[in-house]
Amino acid sequence: MSNRSRRSAQSACERVAVIGGGVSGALISVALAEQGYQVIALEKASIGNGSSQRSLACIRAQFGVVETVLGMMYSEWWYANAHDLLQTPADRRDEAIITQNGYLFLYEHPDAIPPWRLDACRIAQAAWEEGQSNAAMHVTLGLPVETLTPEQVHMRWPHLAADHLIGATFCQQDGFLKPDLIYSLGFRRAQELGADLWENTEVTGAQTHSGRITRLETTRGPMEVDWVVNATNAWAPRVSRRLGGMELPIAPIKRYLYAFQAQRPIPGVDNWRALPMTIYGMGEGRGAHSRPEAGQDPGHLLFGWSYPAEPEPNFTDEDQDAVQPGFRHDVFEERYGEAVNYGYATLRQACDFIPGLDECGGITATTCGYYGATPDGSPLIGHDAHLSNLIHAAGFSGHGVMHAPITALLVAALLTGQAHDGAVALPTPLSGKTINLATFDPQRDFAQTQREAYVL
Ligand SMILES: Cc1cc2nc3c(=O)[nH]c(=O)nc-3n(C[C@H](O)[C@H](O)[C@H](O)COP(=O)(O)OP(=O)(O)OC[C@H]3O[C@@H](n4cnc5c(N)ncnc54)[C@H](O)[C@@H]3O)c2cc1C
């Protein structure tokens, strides 16, 4: 008997409850059903109820933490082959799950910043040094990242002003995703493999015995379990508490997206559709970003920006779509005599790099949802500190959609015991590379960990 069939024979008897009907829950369900586990996915509303349907859904492997770079290289490969891997029926393959327009990090020239903003000049210089050093690390790992001069940027994307830049990094295999396809086709495949999906079923508590969860309490009644996976992201601390698990350092933080429509597509229609995800400067007070959206008119861009915000640990489902004062694009608001609007502040950052952008269009819609933010900007994927059969897969900040394939692979490795010396070997095309589980361990000491440099 091969290792895989021995594993399947053993796991066939084991029942796993996967809590959460987003992209993470969907791909974890597929990965565990493929290993022969009896999977039951539990979602308190309908699939996509959380951040997965409110996401900008970009994907990049340009990160600062090596494990995340490798994980995202795997995710990019996985999404590029997703229809085959999910055995999507022919009539649902028309829409691409991933669009690889690339990811362009623009770094502003310190001389382009007024000298009285001394801090901003220093931040811009430091950000560029870090960007170049990370690009060198990416190339060493096999990720094709290009470091570009301002002139090269302007040659490729003429709407971007060279004189504002000190340089840029670009990776063509980055891009953006279709999360609704990921969770709907993911759960379709999981069910085809024998998994059950219970929507409108909330997990309310658990019975435990000798440091293990023996039974889950749900609004559909109790169920016996061998394993539980907490894939509820911004809800994960509450769910962990309900189950008797550890306190999870995940802060639910509201994040907004702004739909921008220009009357004319500045770089031309085809060039507009091919625009990469673009980050307009790095460092404090910067980080506004935009990307085109498939199926929208040329001239349409989705903008985001992670301004400082307070955690909302008790947010409700309805709060997900509540646009707070200061964020409405259609209402003029003042604070201390100053106009406040974060959408326009976001757009203004981009205007420093695309002269005239704000004169040719405006914001037409504002939407929002929650990040599940962690102290070091990397997710929590691993065993609970108190309950040995509870695995957390949550705390993805703005990266949970891109993380879903590698999250699923790591969760499956944790259940099946495929990790060796705390590391999980990656399959082809990344064979020979491993991911150190300690990087994502929910029990890690955050005072000692490397903070992710690129949390957007
Ligand atoms: C504005 C915005 C922009 C973003 N941009 C990006 C981006 O560019 N790239 C990227 O990769 N990520 C991005 N993200 C983050 C990404 O969307 C999330 O990290 C990802 O969707 C998390 O997916 P998930 O499946 O882990 O959780 P979710 O999609 O949030 O799903 C969790 C589910 O758990 C369910 N649930 C909660 N409690 C219970 C319970 N007790 N019982 C049963 N079910 C329960 C909820 O109803 C919910 O459906 C963005 C997020 C936002 C808000």
The ligand as an SDF file (V2000), in Angstrom:
LIG
                    3D

 53 58  0  0  0  0  0  0  0  0999 V2000
  -11.3510   46.0450    1.0130 C   0  0  0  0  0  0  0  0  0  0  0  0
  -10.5620   44.7640    1.0200 C   0  0  0  0  0  0  0  0  0  0  0  0
   -9.5540   44.5720    0.0900 C   0  0  0  0  0  0  0  0  0  0  0  0
   -8.8100   43.3780    0.0970 C   0  0  0  0  0  0  0  0  0  0  0  0
   -7.8590   43.1770   -0.8700 N   0  0  0  0  0  0  0  0  0  0  0  0
   -7.2390   41.9920   -0.9460 C   0  0  0  0  0  0  0  0  0  0  0  0
   -6.3450   41.7110   -2.0100 C   0  0  0  0  0  0  0  0  0  0  0  0
   -6.0820   42.5500   -2.8580 O   0  0  0  0  0  0  0  0  0  0  0  0
   -5.7900   40.4640   -2.0690 N   0  0  0  0  0  0  0  0  0  0  0  0
   -6.0600   39.4990   -1.1340 C   0  0  0  0  0  0  0  0  0  0  0  0
   -5.5230   38.3880   -1.2550 O   0  0  0  0  0  0  0  0  0  0  0  0
   -6.8740   39.7540   -0.0980 N   0  0  0  0  0  0  0  0  0  0  0  0
   -7.4670   40.9640    0.0200 C   0  0  0  0  0  0  0  0  0  0  0  0
   -8.3100   41.2300    1.0510 N   0  0  0  0  0  0  0  0  0  0  0  0
   -8.4140   40.2690    2.1430 C   0  0  0  0  0  0  0  0  0  0  0  0
   -9.2280   39.0760    1.7480 C   0  0  0  0  0  0  0  0  0  0  0  0
  -10.4390   39.4890    1.1670 O   0  0  0  0  0  0  0  0  0  0  0  0
   -9.4800   38.2130    2.9750 C   0  0  0  0  0  0  0  0  0  0  0  0
   -8.2620   37.9720    3.6400 O   0  0  0  0  0  0  0  0  0  0  0  0
  -10.0630   36.8700    2.5410 C   0  0  0  0  0  0  0  0  0  0  0  0
  -11.2340   37.0640    1.7820 O   0  0  0  0  0  0  0  0  0  0  0  0
  -10.3550   36.0180    3.7650 C   0  0  0  0  0  0  0  0  0  0  0  0
  -11.0390   34.8760    3.3140 O   0  0  0  0  0  0  0  0  0  0  0  0
  -11.5070   33.8160    4.3700 P   0  0  0  0  0  0  0  0  0  0  0  0
  -12.1760   32.7370    3.6250 O   0  0  0  0  0  0  0  0  0  0  0  0
  -10.3600   33.4670    5.2520 O   0  0  0  0  0  0  0  0  0  0  0  0
  -12.5410   34.6280    5.2950 O   0  0  0  0  0  0  0  0  0  0  0  0
  -13.9550   35.2650    4.9180 P   0  0  0  0  0  0  0  0  0  0  0  0
  -14.1580   35.3930    3.4670 O   0  0  0  0  0  0  0  0  0  0  0  0
  -14.1030   36.4950    5.7240 O   0  0  0  0  0  0  0  0  0  0  0  0
  -14.9530   34.1440    5.4100 O   0  0  0  0  0  0  0  0  0  0  0  0
  -15.1650   33.8660    6.7730 C   0  0  0  0  0  0  0  0  0  0  0  0
  -16.5530   33.2520    6.8710 C   0  0  0  0  0  0  0  0  0  0  0  0
  -16.7300   32.7260    8.1900 O   0  0  0  0  0  0  0  0  0  0  0  0
  -18.1240   32.7840    8.4510 C   0  0  0  0  0  0  0  0  0  0  0  0
  -18.3170   32.6450    9.8980 N   0  0  0  0  0  0  0  0  0  0  0  0
  -17.9320   33.4980   10.8720 C   0  0  0  0  0  0  0  0  0  0  0  0
  -18.2770   33.0140   12.0950 N   0  0  0  0  0  0  0  0  0  0  0  0
  -18.8740   31.8110   11.8870 C   0  0  0  0  0  0  0  0  0  0  0  0
  -19.4530   30.8310   12.7560 C   0  0  0  0  0  0  0  0  0  0  0  0
  -19.4740   30.9770   14.0990 N   0  0  0  0  0  0  0  0  0  0  0  0
  -20.0000   29.7250   12.1950 N   0  0  0  0  0  0  0  0  0  0  0  0
  -19.9990   29.5430   10.8390 C   0  0  0  0  0  0  0  0  0  0  0  0
  -19.4660   30.4550    9.9900 N   0  0  0  0  0  0  0  0  0  0  0  0
  -18.9090   31.5710   10.5010 C   0  0  0  0  0  0  0  0  0  0  0  0
  -18.5110   34.1670    7.9080 C   0  0  0  0  0  0  0  0  0  0  0  0
  -19.9080   34.2720    7.6750 O   0  0  0  0  0  0  0  0  0  0  0  0
  -17.6660   34.2620    6.6430 C   0  0  0  0  0  0  0  0  0  0  0  0
  -18.4010   33.8950    5.4860 O   0  0  0  0  0  0  0  0  0  0  0  0
   -9.0810   42.3810    1.0710 C   0  0  0  0  0  0  0  0  0  0  0  0
  -10.1130   42.5810    2.0030 C   0  0  0  0  0  0  0  0  0  0  0  0
  -10.8380   43.7500    1.9850 C   0  0  0  0  0  0  0  0  0  0  0  0
  -11.9420   43.9450    2.9780 C   0  0  0  0  0  0  0  0  0  0  0  0
  1  2  1  0
  2  3  1  0
  2 52  2  0
  3  4  2  0
  4  5  1  0
  4 50  1  0
  5  6  2  0
  6  7  1  0
  6 13  1  0
  7  8  2  0
  7  9  1  0
  9 10  1  0
 10 11  2  0
 10 12  1  0
 12 13  2  0
 13 14  1  0
 14 15  1  0
 14 50  1  0
 15 16  1  0
 16 17  1  0
 16 18  1  0
 18 19  1  0
 18 20  1  0
 20 21  1  0
 20 22  1  0
 22 23  1  0
 23 24  1  0
 24 25  2  0
 24 26  1  0
 24 27  1  0
 27 28  1  0
 28 29  2  0
 28 30  1  0
 28 31  1  0
 31 32  1  0
 32 33  1  0
 33 34  1  0
 33 48  1  0
 34 35  1  0
 35 36  1  0
 35 46  1  0
 36 37  1  0
 36 45  1  0
 37 38  2  0
 38 39  1  0
 39 40  1  0
 39 45  2  0
 40 41  1  0
 40 42  2  0
 42 43  1  0
 43 44  2  0
 44 45  1  0
 46 47  1  0
 46 48  1  0
 48 49  1  0
 50 51  2  0
 51 52  1  0
 52 53  1  0
M  END
$$$$
